[in-house]
Amino acid sequence: MMTPVKRVNRFFMMLTAPFLGLLLCLWRYHPPLELKLNVAPYLASEGPVQETSALQDDLKHAQAAASSTIAAVGKSAKLYQQTTNTMNALVSNAKVQAGRPEKIYNRRITAKLGIPADVLSSDRITIELYRLNPGNYKAYALKVKLKDASAMKMSLAGGSGAETTLHAANRYGASAGINAGGFADKGGKRYPLSTTMVDGQYVNGFDPSFKDLSFVGMNASGQLVGGRFFSQSQLEAQNPVFGATFVPVLLQNRVKTVIPDKWKLSPRRAPRTVIGRYKDDQLLVLVADGYNESGTSGATLEELQNKLYNMGVIDAYNLDGGGSSSLIFKGKVINHPSDGNLRKVPTSFLFFK
């Protein structure tokens, strides 16, 4: 099929061929200078005129097609822009709608805590500090939203096996911290109690849950996990990254667990540190003050259990208490340790800005 370009070339070749032939004859035969050229037959030739007309028609069709294409492209671009704007509006609206229940829920649980005394917020974490005074005890609360799972870790003391939570926070550059699991002393060193995990590794291997001990820690998704685990595979199914052990469990799946009599009375009241999670995986930490460990100051486990339940917490676990209870926020000791000074502990939960 002949293209428009080829048509143009052919047209000019046919148009100039007679003149080239005439010039060639003049050069060869040297005719007189007076020469009358009659090019009318050539100009009147149907072939060149038809080719010109066909070329003009092709050009007109091409121009019309180009105009039509440009118009179509313009309409498509306008339609695409309108569709993009509509989709962006739908996505934006969907985000607002999706975030609305979360905001409503957060306002609901925050209202039960009161007005925060201090707030720390970054793109990794938001921590709100509250002061509580239910009547029978005084306590401090941290509501923690982990936006990045790595914003919470557990420290393990070296050397003698113990350090204050303040020292651990300073050593790692943490913005906040609380004491974690229980411990045992032996040979001048302090060892974490039972199953303890740091950076996905067991410190002293896995110990099946015995007596009333329970494990509490965080998984790779930044969710609080815990409970009693009687096999290693049962615990590892929770994908824990770190965790420590103490006693007892206070809430599981919004159900108040039975607190063993031993832990109700020995001691009845004491400084306490407990940690729990809301249904949206925000954390709630309560640290109750007490001036001694004789059972006459501080909070009972039932009081903290009821407090956490009424605040909407789903799962909650008691951590080491008494003189071990520690709450660090922005480099300061917030609670009033019953020993007069912070006790050295083997493990601490730390939060990072």
C-alpha positions in Angstrom: 0.0 0.0 0.0 1.4 3.4 -1.0 2.0 5.8 1.8 1.3 9.6 1.6 5.0 10.3 1.5 5.5 8.0 -1.4 2.5 9.6 -3.1 4.2 13.0 -2.8 7.5 11.8 -4.2 5.8 10.2 -7.1 3.8 13.3 -7.8 6.9 15.6 -8.0 8.8 13.0 -10.1 6.0 12.9 -12.7 5.6 16.7 -12.6 9.3 17.4 -13.3 10.0 14.5 -15.7 9.0 16.4 -18.9 11.1 19.5 -18.0 14.1 17.3 -17.3 13.6 15.6 -20.7 13.4 18.9 -22.5 16.5 20.2 -20.9 18.3 17.1 -21.9 17.2 17.5 -25.5 18.4 21.2 -25.6 21.7 20.2 -24.3 22.2 17.4 -26.9 20.7 19.0 -30.1 21.4 22.7 -29.5 18.2 24.1 -31.0 17.7 27.8 -31.7 17.4 30.1 -28.7 13.9 31.0 -29.5 11.9 28.3 -28.1 8.3 28.1 -27.4 7.4 25.6 -24.8 3.9 24.2 -24.6 3.6 22.7 -21.2 -0.2 22.8 -21.2 -0.5 19.1 -22.2 1.6 18.2 -19.2 -0.2 20.4 -16.9 -3.5 19.1 -18.2 -2.4 15.6 -17.9 -4.9 13.7 -15.8 -2.2 11.7 -13.9 -0.6 14.5 -11.9 -3.9 16.2 -11.3 -5.4 13.0 -10.0 -2.4 12.4 -7.8 -2.6 15.9 -6.4 -6.3 15.6 -5.7 -5.7 12.2 -4.0 -2.8 13.7 -2.0 -5.0 16.6 -0.9 -7.7 14.2 0.1 -5.2 12.1 2.1 -4.0 15.2 3.8 -7.5 16.3 4.6 -8.3 12.9 6.0 -5.1 12.8 8.0 -5.8 16.3 9.4 -9.3 15.3 10.3 -8.1 12.1 12.0 -5.4 14.1 13.9 -8.0 16.6 15.1 -10.3 13.8 16.1 -7.5 12.0 17.9 -6.5 15.2 19.7 -10.0 15.8 20.7 -10.4 12.2 21.9 -7.1 12.4 23.9 -8.3 15.6 25.4 -11.6 14.0 26.5 -9.8 11.0 27.8 -7.3 13.1 29.8 -10.2 15.1 31.2 -12.1 12.0 32.1 -8.9 10.5 33.7 -8.4 13.6 35.8 -12.0 13.5 36.9 -11.8 9.8 37.7 -8.5 10.4 39.6 -10.0 13.2 41.6 -13.1 11.1 42.4 -11.0 8.1 43.5 -8.7 10.3 45.6 -11.8 11.8 47.3 -13.2 8.3 47.9 -9.9 7.1 49.4 -9.6 10.2 51.6 -13.2 9.8 52.8 -12.6 6.0 53.4 -9.5 6.9 55.5 -11.5 9.4 57.5 -14.4 6.9 58.0 -12.0 4.1 58.9 -10.2 6.2 61.5 -13.4 7.5 63.0 -14.2 4.4 65.1 -10.6 4.3 66.3 -10.8 7.9 67.4 -14.1 7.4 69.1 -12.7 4.3 71.0 -9.6 6.2 72.0 -11.6 9.1 73.4 -13.7 6.6 75.3 -10.8 4.9 77.0 -8.9 8.2 77.5 -11.9 9.7 79.3 -11.6 7.0 82.0 -8.0 8.1 82.7 -8.6 11.8 82.9 -6.3 14.6 81.6 -2.7 13.5 80.9 0.0 15.1 83.0 2.5 14.8 80.2 2.6 13.5 76.6 5.4 12.2 74.5 4.7 11.7 70.8 6.6 10.8 67.6 6.1 8.9 64.4 7.0 5.7 66.3 5.1 6.0 69.5 2.7 8.1 71.6 2.9 7.9 75.4 0.5 9.6 77.8 1.3 9.9 81.5 -1.6 10.0 84.0 -1.9 10.4 87.7 -4.6 8.3 89.4 -6.0 8.5 92.9 -8.9 6.0 93.2 -9.0 6.5 97.0 -7.3 3.4 98.5 -4.0 4.0 96.7 -2.2 6.3 94.4 -0.9 5.2 91.0 0.5 6.4 87.8 -0.5 5.2 84.3 1.1 5.1 80.9 -1.1 4.7 77.9 1.1 3.6 75.1 0.4 3.5 71.4 3.1 1.6 69.5 3.1 2.9 65.9 6.3 0.9 65.3 6.8 -2.5 67.0 10.5 -1.7 67.5 9.6 1.2 69.8 9.4 -1.2 72.7 12.1 -3.5 73.9 13.2 -5.4 77.0 16.6 -4.8 78.5 18.7 -7.5 80.2 21.2 -6.3 82.8 24.8 -7.5 82.5 27.5 -7.7 85.1 25.9 -8.6 88.4 22.7 -9.3 86.5 20.8 -6.2 87.8 20.5 -2.5 87.2 17.8 0.1 88.0 15.2 0.8 85.3 16.5 4.4 85.1 20.0 3.1 84.4 18.6 0.7 81.7 16.7 3.6 80.1 19.7 5.8 80.0 21.9 3.0 78.8 19.7 2.4 75.8 18.4 5.9 75.3 14.8 5.1 76.1 12.1 7.7 76.7 10.2 5.6 79.3 10.5 2.4 81.1 9.1 0.1 83.8 10.4 -2.9 85.6 9.6 -6.3 84.1 9.9 -9.8 85.4 10.7 -11.4 88.7 14.2 -12.6 89.7 16.1 -14.9 92.0 19.4 -14.2 93.8 22.2 -16.7 93.8 26.0 -16.4 94.3 25.9 -12.7 94.6 24.1 -12.4 91.2 20.5 -11.7 90.3 18.9 -13.9 87.7 15.6 -13.4 85.8 12.9 -15.7 86.9 11.9 -18.7 84.6 11.3 -18.2 80.9 12.9 -15.0 79.7 13.4 -13.9 76.1 15.4 -11.1 74.6 15.7 -10.3 70.8 13.9 -13.6 70.0 16.3 -15.7 72.0 15.8 -17.5 75.3 18.1 -16.3 78.1 18.2 -19.6 79.9 16.1 -21.8 77.8 12.3 -22.5 78.0 10.7 -23.4 81.3 7.2 -24.8 81.3 4.8 -22.7 83.4 4.7 -24.0 87.0 2.8 -22.9 90.0 1.1 -19.6 89.2 3.9 -18.1 87.0 3.1 -16.7 83.6 5.0 -15.2 80.7 4.3 -11.7 79.3 6.0 -10.1 76.4 5.5 -8.7 72.9 5.3 -10.4 69.5 6.8 -9.2 66.2 3.7 -7.2 65.4 3.9 -5.1 68.5 1.1 -7.0 70.3 1.1 -7.9 74.0 1.2 -11.7 74.4 1.2 -13.7 77.6 -0.2 -16.4 79.8 0.8 -19.8 81.0 2.7 -22.0 78.4 3.4 -25.6 79.1 5.4 -26.3 75.9 7.9 -24.4 73.9 5.9 -24.8 70.8 2.8 -23.3 72.5 4.7 -20.2 73.4 6.5 -19.8 70.1 3.1 -20.0 68.3 2.6 -16.5 69.7 5.8 -15.4 67.9 7.3 -13.5 70.9 10.3 -11.3 70.4 10.9 -10.6 74.1 9.3 -11.2 77.5 9.7 -12.0 81.1 7.9 -14.1 83.8 6.0 -13.3 87.0 2.7 -13.9 88.6 -0.3 -13.8 88.3 -2.5 -13.2 85.2 -5.2 -10.7 86.0 -7.3 -10.6 82.8 -7.5 -12.7 79.7 -10.0 -12.0 76.9 -11.9 -9.6 79.1 -12.4 -12.2 81.8 -11.2 -11.7 85.3 -8.9 -14.6 86.3 -9.0 -16.2 89.7 -6.2 -14.7 91.8 -4.6 -17.4 94.0 -5.1 -16.8 97.7 -1.3 -16.8 98.2 -1.0 -13.7 96.1 -4.0 -12.0 97.6 -2.5 -12.0 101.1 1.3 -12.1 100.6 1.3 -9.2 100.8 -2.3 -7.9 100.6 -1.3 -4.3 99.7 2.0 -3.5 98.0 3.6 -1.3 95.4 2.6 -2.9 92.1 3.4 -2.8 88.4 0.9 -4.2 85.9 0.7 -4.1 82.2 -2.3 -4.7 79.9 -3.6 -4.2 76.4 -6.8 -2.7 74.9 -8.6 -4.3 72.0 -6.8 -1.9 69.6 -3.4 -3.1 71.0 -2.7 0.1 72.9 -0.9 -0.7 76.2 -1.9 0.5 79.7 0.7 0.4 82.4 -0.2 1.0 86.1 2.4 1.6 88.8 0.9 1.9 92.3 2.8 3.6 95.0 3.4 2.1 98.5 5.7 3.2 101.3 6.6 -0.4 102.4 6.1 -4.0 101.5 4.5 -5.0 104.8 1.0 -5.2 103.2 -0.3 -2.0 104.6 0.3 0.4 101.7 -0.1 0.3 98.0 -2.8 -1.6 96.0 -4.3 -5.0 96.2 -4.3 -7.2 93.1 -8.1 -7.3 93.1 -8.2 -3.5 93.1 -5.9 -3.3 90.1 -7.8 -6.1 88.4 -11.0 -4.2 88.7 -9.5 -1.0 87.7 -8.1 -2.5 84.5 -11.4 -4.2 83.7 -13.4 -1.0 84.2 -11.0 0.8 81.9 -11.7 -1.7 79.1 -8.5 -3.6 79.1 -8.6 -7.0 77.4 -5.5 -8.8 78.8 -3.5 -7.9 81.9 -0.5 -9.3 83.8 1.1 -8.5 87.1 4.8 -7.7 86.9 7.3 -7.7 89.8 6.2 -5.3 92.5 7.3 -4.1 95.9 10.6 -2.3 95.9 11.0 -3.3 92.2 8.2 -1.2 91.0 9.7 1.6 88.8 8.3 4.1 86.4 10.7 6.2 84.3 9.4 9.0 82.0 11.6 11.5 80.1 14.6 10.6 82.2 12.9 11.1 85.6 11.6 8.7 88.2 7.9 9.3 88.4 6.8 6.9 91.2 8.0 6.8 94.8 10.0 3.5 95.3 9.3 1.9 98.6 13.0 1.3 99.2 13.6 5.0 99.0 15.7 4.4 95.9 15.1 2.4 92.8 15.9 -1.3 93.2 18.2 -3.1 90.8 16.3 -5.6 88.6 17.5 -7.9 85.8 14.8 -6.9 83.2 13.0 -3.8 82.2 10.5 -2.9 79.5 11.7 0.2 77.6 9.9 2.5 75.3 11.6 4.5 72.6 10.7 7.8 70.8 
